[in-house]
Amino acid sequence: MFSTALAIFSLLISASAWATVSRHLGIVGRTFPIVEPDLLAELRESSLQFEQSREEWLARIKNYQPANLHLLPRAAADRTFLVDMRYVLDRDLTDANGNIIYPKGYSFNPLEYIVLAGGLIVIDGSDPSQVSWFMHSPYSQNRQTKLLLVGGQAADLIEKLQRPAFYLTDDMAKRLRLAAAPALIMRKGDKMQVQEFYVPPAEPGSSNEN
């Protein structure tokens, strides 16, 4: 019994001494706070950044216009003319070994190799009167007719007209000798026929898109 009490007393003395010593050890080395990241806050921040980036990209896509967008003035009168699409080589066309494939002066007509069913319609998408003219024309109902824009935002017109729309580029306008809009381009035999239409501008304060 005495030995058991002595053992318990010894343990209590040892524990008390250890506690006393530990209180006076002080701080050794650097300490670092334990910070638990707020996962929910991080997710919210990531979501906001993603949404902002998404909105910026959507705005860039919506407002996109090619650097070589070709602008055209409003047609001053109805006019029709033909364009010869035949191309003549101004030099010999050779292969990698220098062998002549097509000699200088060789001519070919690309219309022999392509089909333009429905033709092309060119309008200024930023001009309400031209947009209205197209909407009320028979060409708007022909899905084979390709719509080309010389102004305005393609994304807006695609949504408004519920059909594809593309931009007219410099090289295409030059090849077709386009000078004014709106215009209809159709194949006429071995040539392309360009028909310009005079569309009066909208009256100030009026809306003729309906």
DODREN-853668 format. One line per 5 residues: their letters; for each residue x, y, z of N, C-alpha, C. Coordinates in nm, 2 decimals. Each point is the difference from the previous one (the first is absolute). Example, Ala and Ser with C-alpha at 12.3 -4.5 7.8 and 13.67 -1.06 7.14 Angstrom:
! DODREN-853668
as = 1.32:-0.57:0.78:-0.09:0.12:0.00:0.09:0.12:0.00  -0.04:0.11:-0.07:0.09:0.11:0.00:-0.08:0.11:0.08
! end
This chain:
! DODREN-853668
mfsta = 0.08:-0.12:0.00:-0.08:0.12:0.00:0.09:0.12:0.00  0.10:0.00:0.08:0.09:0.12:0.01:0.08:0.02:-0.13  0.03:-0.12:-0.06:0.08:0.01:-0.13:-0.09:0.06:-0.11  -0.13:-0.04:0.00:-0.09:0.06:-0.10:-0.02:0.15:0.02  -0.01:0.04:0.12:-0.02:0.15:0.03:0.12:0.07:-0.04
laifs = 0.12:-0.06:0.02:0.12:0.07:-0.03:0.02:0.01:-0.15  -0.05:-0.10:-0.08:0.01:0.01:-0.14:-0.09:0.11:-0.06  -0.12:0.01:0.05:-0.09:0.10:-0.04:0.05:0.14:0.03  0.06:0.02:0.12:0.06:0.12:0.04:0.11:0.04:-0.09  0.08:-0.10:-0.04:0.12:0.03:-0.09:-0.05:0.05:-0.14
llisa = -0.11:-0.06:-0.05:-0.06:0.04:-0.13:-0.05:0.14:0.01  -0.07:0.03:0.11:-0.05:0.14:0.01:0.11:0.10:0.01  0.11:-0.03:0.07:0.11:0.09:0.01:0.07:0.02:-0.14  0.01:-0.11:-0.07:0.06:0.01:-0.14:-0.08:0.08:-0.09  -0.13:-0.02:0.00:-0.09:0.08:-0.09:0.00:0.14:0.03
sawat = 0.01:0.04:0.14:0.00:0.14:0.04:0.13:0.06:-0.05  0.11:-0.07:0.02:0.13:0.05:-0.04:0.01:0.03:-0.15  -0.06:-0.10:-0.08:0.00:0.02:-0.15:-0.08:0.12:-0.04  -0.11:0.02:0.07:-0.09:0.11:-0.04:0.07:0.13:0.04  0.08:0.00:0.11:0.07:0.12:0.04:0.11:0.04:-0.10
vsrhl = 0.07:-0.11:-0.04:0.11:0.02:-0.10:-0.05:0.05:-0.13  -0.11:-0.06:-0.04:-0.06:0.03:-0.14:-0.04:0.15:0.00  -0.04:0.05:0.12:-0.05:0.14:0.00:0.12:0.10:-0.02  0.12:-0.04:0.02:0.11:0.09:-0.01:0.09:-0.03:-0.12  -0.04:-0.09:-0.09:0.09:-0.03:-0.11:0.00:0.12:-0.10
givgr = -0.11:0.07:-0.01:0.00:0.12:-0.09:-0.03:-0.05:-0.14  0.03:0.09:-0.10:-0.03:-0.03:-0.14:0.13:-0.03:-0.07  0.02:-0.11:-0.07:0.12:-0.03:-0.07:-0.03:0.00:-0.15  0.07:0.08:-0.08:-0.02:0.01:-0.14:-0.13:0.07:-0.04  -0.02:0.01:-0.14:-0.12:0.08:-0.05:-0.12:-0.09:0.01
tfpiv = -0.11:0.07:0.02:-0.13:-0.06:0.00:-0.09:0.04:-0.11  -0.09:-0.08:-0.05:-0.08:0.03:-0.11:-0.15:-0.03:0.04  -0.08:0.10:-0.03:-0.15:-0.02:0.03:-0.06:-0.10:-0.09  -0.08:-0.08:0.05:-0.07:-0.10:-0.09:-0.13:0.07:-0.05  0.00:0.02:-0.13:-0.11:0.07:-0.06:-0.07:-0.10:-0.09
epdll = -0.13:-0.03:0.02:-0.08:-0.09:-0.08:-0.06:0.09:-0.11  0.03:-0.03:-0.13:-0.06:0.08:-0.11:-0.16:-0.02:0.00  -0.06:0.11:-0.03:-0.15:-0.01:-0.02:-0.03:-0.05:-0.14  -0.02:-0.13:-0.01:-0.02:-0.06:-0.13:-0.12:0.07:-0.08  -0.11:0.02:0.08:-0.12:0.06:-0.07:0.04:0.14:-0.05
aelre = 0.07:0.08:0.07:0.04:0.13:-0.05:0.09:-0.01:-0.12  0.09:-0.10:0.00:0.09:-0.01:-0.12:-0.09:-0.04:-0.12  -0.09:-0.09:0.02:-0.09:-0.04:-0.11:-0.08:0.11:-0.05  -0.05:0.09:0.09:-0.07:0.11:-0.05:0.08:0.10:-0.08  0.13:0.02:0.05:0.09:0.09:-0.08:0.03:-0.06:-0.13
sslqf = 0.03:-0.13:-0.01:0.03:-0.07:-0.13:-0.12:0.02:-0.09  -0.12:-0.02:0.05:-0.12:0.01:-0.08:-0.02:0.14:-0.05  0.03:0.10:0.08:-0.02:0.14:-0.05:0.10:0.03:-0.11  0.13:-0.05:0.02:0.10:0.02:-0.10:-0.04:-0.07:-0.13  -0.05:-0.12:0.01:-0.04:-0.07:-0.12:-0.11:0.07:-0.07
eqsre = -0.10:0.05:0.08:-0.12:0.07:-0.06:0.05:0.13:-0.07  0.09:0.07:0.06:0.05:0.12:-0.06:0.08:-0.03:-0.13  0.08:-0.10:0.00:0.07:-0.04:-0.12:-0.10:-0.04:-0.11  -0.10:-0.08:0.04:-0.10:-0.04:-0.09:-0.07:0.11:-0.07  -0.04:0.10:0.08:-0.07:0.12:-0.05:0.09:0.08:-0.09
ewlar = 0.13:0.01:0.03:0.09:0.07:-0.08:0.02:-0.07:-0.14  0.01:-0.13:0.00:0.01:-0.07:-0.12:-0.13:0.00:-0.09  -0.11:0.00:0.07:-0.13:0.01:-0.07:-0.01:0.13:-0.07  0.04:0.11:0.07:0.00:0.13:-0.05:0.09:0.02:-0.12  0.12:-0.06:0.01:0.09:0.00:-0.11:-0.05:-0.07:-0.13
iknyq = -0.06:-0.12:0.03:-0.06:-0.07:-0.11:-0.12:0.08:-0.07  -0.08:0.06:0.09:-0.12:0.07:-0.05:0.05:0.12:-0.08  0.10:0.07:0.04:0.05:0.12:-0.07:0.10:-0.02:-0.10  0.03:-0.12:-0.03:0.11:-0.03:-0.10:-0.03:0.05:-0.14  0.10:0.06:-0.06:0.00:0.03:-0.14:0.14:-0.02:-0.05
panlh = 0.01:-0.06:-0.12:0.13:-0.03:-0.06:0.08:0.13:-0.03  0.13:0.00:0.00:0.08:0.11:-0.03:-0.02:0.04:-0.14  -0.02:-0.09:-0.09:-0.02:0.03:-0.14:-0.14:0.01:-0.05  -0.09:0.04:0.10:-0.14:0.02:-0.04:-0.01:0.11:-0.10  -0.07:-0.02:-0.11:-0.01:0.09:-0.11:-0.13:0.08:0.01
llpra = 0.01:0.13:0.02:-0.11:0.09:0.01:-0.05:0.05:-0.14  -0.13:0.01:-0.01:-0.06:0.05:-0.13:-0.10:0.10:0.03  -0.01:0.11:-0.09:-0.10:0.10:0.02:-0.14:-0.05:-0.05  -0.10:0.08:0.04:-0.13:-0.03:-0.05:-0.01:0.01:-0.15  -0.07:-0.09:-0.07:-0.02:0.01:-0.14:-0.08:0.13:-0.03
aadrt = 0.04:0.08:-0.10:-0.07:0.12:-0.03:-0.11:-0.02:-0.10  0.01:-0.12:-0.07:-0.10:-0.03:-0.10:0.00:-0.15:-0.03  -0.10:-0.05:-0.06:0.00:-0.14:-0.05:0.10:-0.01:-0.11  0.08:-0.11:0.00:0.10:-0.02:-0.10:0.03:-0.15:-0.01  0.02:-0.05:-0.12:0.04:-0.14:-0.02:0.12:-0.01:-0.10
flvdm = 0.09:-0.08:0.04:0.12:-0.02:-0.09:0.05:-0.14:0.02  0.08:-0.05:-0.10:0.06:-0.13:0.00:0.15:0.01:0.04  0.04:-0.11:0.06:0.14:-0.01:0.04:0.06:-0.12:-0.05  0.11:0.01:-0.08:0.07:-0.12:-0.05:0.09:-0.05:0.11  -0.03:-0.12:0.04:0.08:-0.06:0.11:0.13:-0.08:-0.05
ryvld = 0.02:0.01:-0.13:0.11:-0.08:-0.06:0.13:0.06:0.05  0.09:-0.09:0.04:0.13:0.04:0.05:0.11:-0.05:-0.09  0.10:0.09:-0.03:0.11:-0.03:-0.09:0.13:0.01:0.08  0.08:-0.11:-0.01:0.12:0.00:0.07:0.10:0.10:-0.06  0.07:0.07:0.09:0.09:0.10:-0.04:0.15:-0.05:0.00
rdltd = 0.01:-0.13:0.04:0.13:-0.07:0.00:-0.02:-0.15:-0.01  0.11:-0.07:-0.03:-0.01:-0.15:0.00:-0.02:-0.05:0.14  -0.09:-0.10:0.01:-0.02:-0.07:0.13:0.07:-0.13:-0.01  0.10:-0.02:0.09:0.08:-0.11:0.00:-0.01:-0.09:0.13  0.05:-0.12:-0.01:0.00:-0.09:0.12:0.13:0.02:0.07
angni = 0.02:-0.09:0.10:0.12:0.01:0.09:0.13:-0.02:-0.08  -0.01:-0.07:-0.11:0.12:-0.03:-0.08:0.02:0.10:-0.12  -0.09:0.10:0.00:0.02:0.10:-0.11:-0.07:-0.03:-0.13  -0.08:-0.11:0.00:-0.07:-0.04:-0.12:-0.13:0.09:-0.01  -0.02:0.04:-0.12:-0.12:0.09:-0.02:-0.13:-0.08:0.00
iypkg = -0.08:0.04:0.09:-0.14:-0.06:0.01:-0.10:0.07:-0.09  0.00:0.13:0.02:-0.08:0.09:-0.08:0.09:0.11:-0.05  0.00:0.03:-0.13:0.08:0.10:-0.06:-0.06:0.14:0.02  0.09:0.10:-0.01:-0.05:0.14:0.01:-0.10:0.03:-0.11  -0.10:0.07:0.03:-0.11:0.02:-0.10:-0.11:-0.10:0.01
ysfnp = 0.02:-0.11:0.08:-0.11:-0.10:0.01:-0.12:0.07:0.07  -0.12:-0.03:-0.05:-0.12:0.06:0.07:-0.10:-0.10:0.04  -0.07:0.03:0.10:-0.10:-0.09:0.05:-0.11:0.08:0.07  -0.12:-0.06:0.00:-0.12:0.06:0.06:-0.04:-0.07:0.12  0.01:0.05:0.12:-0.03:-0.07:0.12:-0.15:-0.04:0.01
leyiv = -0.08:0.07:-0.08:-0.15:-0.04:0.00:-0.02:-0.14:-0.06  0.10:-0.05:-0.07:-0.01:-0.14:-0.05:0.02:-0.10:0.11  0.04:0.04:0.11:0.03:-0.09:0.11:-0.08:0.02:0.13  -0.07:0.11:0.00:-0.08:0.03:0.12:-0.15:0.02:-0.03  -0.08:-0.02:0.10:-0.15:0.02:-0.02:-0.04:0.11:0.10
laggl = -0.07:0.10:-0.05:-0.06:0.10:0.09:-0.15:0.00:-0.01  -0.06:-0.10:0.05:-0.14:-0.01:0.00:-0.06:0.10:0.10  -0.09:0.09:-0.05:-0.06:0.10:0.08:0.07:0.13:0.00  0.13:0.00:-0.05:0.08:0.12:-0.01:0.04:0.07:0.13  0.04:0.12:-0.01:0.05:0.08:0.12:-0.08:0.13:0.01
ividg = -0.03:0.04:0.12:-0.06:0.12:0.03:0.09:0.08:0.09  0.03:0.13:-0.04:0.08:0.09:0.08:-0.08:0.11:0.05  0.01:0.02:0.13:-0.07:0.12:0.06:0.08:0.06:0.11  -0.03:0.12:0.04:0.06:0.06:0.11:-0.08:-0.03:0.13  0.05:-0.08:0.08:-0.08:-0.04:0.12:-0.02:0.11:0.10
sdpsq = 0.07:0.11:-0.01:-0.02:0.11:0.09:-0.10:0.10:-0.05  -0.06:-0.03:-0.12:-0.10:0.09:-0.06:-0.13:-0.06:0.01  -0.09:0.05:0.09:-0.13:-0.06:0.02:-0.08:-0.02:-0.13  0.01:0.10:-0.10:-0.08:-0.01:-0.12:0.05:-0.12:-0.09  0.13:-0.02:0.00:0.05:-0.12:-0.08:-0.04:-0.13:0.07
vswfm = 0.00:0.00:0.13:-0.04:-0.13:0.07:-0.15:-0.02:-0.02  -0.08:0.10:0.00:-0.14:-0.01:-0.02:-0.02:-0.05:-0.15  0.07:0.06:-0.09:-0.01:-0.04:-0.14:0.02:-0.14:-0.02  0.11:-0.05:0.06:0.03:-0.15:-0.01:-0.11:-0.08:0.07  -0.05:0.04:0.11:-0.10:-0.08:0.07:-0.13:-0.01:-0.08
hspys = -0.03:0.10:-0.08:-0.12:0.00:-0.08:0.02:-0.05:-0.14  0.12:-0.04:-0.03:0.03:-0.05:-0.14:-0.02:-0.15:0.00  -0.01:-0.05:-0.12:-0.01:-0.15:-0.02:0.12:-0.07:0.04  0.12:0.07:0.00:0.13:-0.07:0.03:0.01:-0.04:0.15  -0.08:0.07:0.08:0.01:-0.03:0.15:-0.06:-0.14:0.02
qnrqt = -0.09:-0.05:-0.09:-0.06:-0.13:0.02:0.08:-0.11:-0.06  0.10:0.03:-0.08:0.08:-0.10:-0.07:0.13:-0.03:0.09  0.00:-0.11:0.05:0.11:-0.04:0.09:0.13:-0.03:-0.07  -0.01:-0.01:-0.14:0.12:-0.02:-0.08:0.07:0.13:-0.03  -0.07:0.11:0.02:0.06:0.13:-0.02:0.09:0.03:0.12
klllv = 0.13:0.04:-0.03:0.09:0.03:0.10:0.00:0.15:0.03  -0.01:0.04:0.12:-0.01:0.14:0.04:0.13:0.05:0.04  0.05:0.11:-0.06:0.13:0.06:0.03:-0.02:0.14:0.05  0.07:0.04:0.10:-0.01:0.13:0.07:0.12:0.09:-0.03  -0.03:0.12:-0.02:0.10:0.10:-0.02:0.00:0.10:0.12
ggqaa = -0.08:-0.03:0.10:-0.01:0.08:0.12:-0.09:-0.07:0.10  0.00:0.05:0.12:-0.08:-0.06:0.11:0.06:-0.12:0.06  -0.07:-0.06:0.10:0.05:-0.12:0.07:-0.06:-0.12:-0.05  0.08:-0.10:-0.05:-0.06:-0.12:-0.05:-0.08:-0.08:0.11  0.05:0.00:0.12:-0.06:-0.07:0.11:-0.14:0.05:0.02
dliek = -0.02:0.13:0.00:-0.13:0.06:0.02:-0.10:-0.04:-0.11  0.05:0.01:-0.13:-0.09:-0.03:-0.11:-0.03:-0.15:-0.01  0.10:-0.09:0.04:-0.03:-0.14:0.00:-0.12:-0.03:0.09  0.00:0.07:0.12:-0.10:-0.02:0.10:-0.13:0.06:-0.05  0.00:0.12:-0.06:-0.12:0.07:-0.05:-0.06:-0.07:-0.12
lqrpa = 0.08:-0.05:-0.10:-0.05:-0.06:-0.12:-0.01:-0.15:0.01  0.06:-0.06:0.10:-0.01:-0.14:0.02:0.06:-0.07:-0.13  0.12:0.05:-0.04:0.06:-0.07:-0.11:0.15:0.04:0.00  0.09:-0.07:-0.06:0.14:0.03:0.00:0.03:0.14:-0.07  0.10:0.06:0.04:0.05:0.13:-0.06:0.15:0.00:0.01
fyltd = 0.06:0.06:-0.11:0.14:0.00:-0.01:0.05:0.15:-0.03  0.13:0.02:0.01:0.05:0.13:-0.03:0.06:0.00:-0.14  -0.02:0.11:-0.08:0.06:0.02:-0.13:0.15:0.05:0.02  0.09:-0.07:-0.05:0.14:0.03:0.01:0.05:0.08:-0.12  0.12:0.06:0.01:0.06:0.08:-0.10:0.02:-0.08:-0.13
dmakr = 0.06:-0.12:0.01:0.03:-0.08:-0.12:-0.12:-0.04:-0.07  -0.11:-0.04:0.07:-0.12:-0.04:-0.06:-0.07:0.12:-0.07  0.00:0.11:0.06:-0.06:0.12:-0.06:0.07:0.04:-0.13  0.13:-0.01:0.01:0.09:0.04:-0.12:-0.03:-0.10:-0.11  -0.01:-0.13:0.03:-0.01:-0.10:-0.11:-0.14:0.02:-0.06
lrlaa = -0.10:0.04:0.07:-0.14:0.01:-0.05:-0.02:0.14:-0.05  0.09:0.09:0.02:-0.01:0.14:-0.04:-0.12:0.07:0.06  -0.02:-0.03:0.13:-0.12:0.06:0.07:0.03:0.15:0.03  -0.10:0.08:-0.02:0.02:0.14:0.02:-0.10:0.07:0.09  -0.12:-0.07:0.03:-0.10:0.05:0.08:-0.09:-0.11:0.05
apali = -0.08:0.04:0.10:-0.09:-0.10:0.07:-0.14:0.07:0.02  -0.10:-0.08:0.00:-0.01:-0.15:-0.01:0.03:-0.04:-0.15  0.04:-0.13:-0.01:0.03:-0.06:-0.13:-0.03:-0.15:0.00  -0.04:-0.04:-0.11:-0.03:-0.15:-0.02:0.10:-0.05:-0.10  0.07:-0.10:0.03:0.10:-0.06:-0.09:-0.05:-0.14:-0.04
mrkgd = -0.02:-0.02:-0.13:-0.05:-0.13:-0.05:0.09:-0.04:-0.12  0.00:-0.13:-0.02:0.07:-0.05:-0.12:-0.08:0.02:-0.13  0.06:0.05:-0.10:-0.07:0.02:-0.13:0.09:-0.06:-0.11  -0.03:-0.13:-0.03:0.09:-0.07:-0.09:0.14:-0.02:0.05  0.10:0.05:-0.07:0.14:-0.02:0.05:0.05:0.13:0.07
kmqvq = -0.09:0.08:0.03:0.03:0.13:0.07:-0.08:0.01:0.13  0.03:0.10:0.08:-0.08:0.04:0.12:-0.07:0.13:-0.03  -0.13:0.00:0.03:-0.08:0.12:-0.02:-0.02:0.07:0.14  0.04:0.13:0.00:-0.02:0.08:0.12:-0.11:0.10:-0.02  -0.10:-0.01:0.09:-0.11:0.09:-0.01:-0.01:0.09:0.13
efyvp = 0.02:0.13:-0.02:-0.01:0.09:0.11:-0.14:0.06:0.01  -0.05:0.02:0.12:-0.13:0.05:0.03:0.00:0.13:0.07  -0.08:0.10:-0.04:-0.01:0.12:0.07:-0.10:-0.02:0.11  0.04:0.02:0.13:-0.09:-0.01:0.11:0.00:0.13:0.07  -0.11:0.08:0.01:0.01:0.13:0.06:0.03:-0.02:0.15
paepg = 0.07:0.10:0.06:0.03:-0.01:0.14:-0.13:0.02:0.08  0.01:-0.06:0.12:-0.12:0.02:0.09:-0.02:0.14:0.05  -0.12:0.04:0.01:-0.03:0.13:0.05:0.04:0.02:0.14  0.05:0.11:0.04:0.04:0.02:0.14:-0.12:-0.03:0.10  0.03:-0.08:0.10:-0.10:-0.03:0.10:-0.09:-0.11:-0.04
ssnen = 0.01:-0.05:-0.12:-0.09:-0.11:-0.05:0.07:-0.13:0.01  -0.07:-0.11:0.01:0.05:-0.13:0.00:-0.07:-0.08:-0.11  0.08:-0.05:-0.10:-0.06:-0.08:-0.11:0.05:-0.14:0.00  0.04:-0.06:0.12:0.05:-0.13:0.00:-0.11:-0.11:0.02  -0.12:0.05:0.03:-0.10:-0.10:0.03:-0.08:-0.03:-0.13
! end
